[in-house]
C-alpha cells in the first residue's frame, strides 16, 4: 500500500507527522512516498495567513506543540527564526532523492531546524553543510539545487498538490483519500488495516 506524504520543512506539524507515520509504515509494510511542496505558495493561493489567526489560538499553539513533544519524547523546540523560506531546502530533497540519500537528508533537515534551532537550512550555506554531513559533495549538491529542471520539479509537485486538493501540511493520501494533520494517524492506520483485510 502506498502512502503519499506532502511535506514542507516550515511546518511544525510535519515534524511530528514524520516521526509518527514511520512506525505505522513499518507495521503495515507500506510504501511512504515523500513529496516536498511549497506550502507558502499554497497558503497564498488560498489567501491564508497564519499570523492572522485569533491571538488566543496562536498563543495556545506553542503550548500544544510542547505537549506533543512531551507525549512522544521528541526533541522539538520552536526555532528562534520562524517562519523561514523553504524552497531551497525543498529542492535539496529532490536532489537528495536523485543521489539516493533522501531519507538521510530529510532526517537531518528536520532535526537541524526543529530540534537544533538551525535556520541556516533555509540558505545554501546550511544546505551545503548538511550535504557534507550525509556524505555527498556539497558543491555539486548545491549546484544541482539551482538547476532549472529541479526548480521546475518543485513547481510541478506544488501545482499537482493544489490540483489534488492539498491545502496544508502534512497531507497524506492513501488511494484517493486525503488525511491532513499530525493527528490523523488513527484514520491512516484504519485505512491500512482495511486494505490489508481486503487482500
Helices and strands as residue ranges (DSSP letters): E 2-7, H 12-28, E 31-36, H 39-45, G 50-52, H 55-72, H 87-98, H 102-114, G 119-122, H 124-133, H 138-145, H 148-164, E 171-174, E 177-180, H 185-198
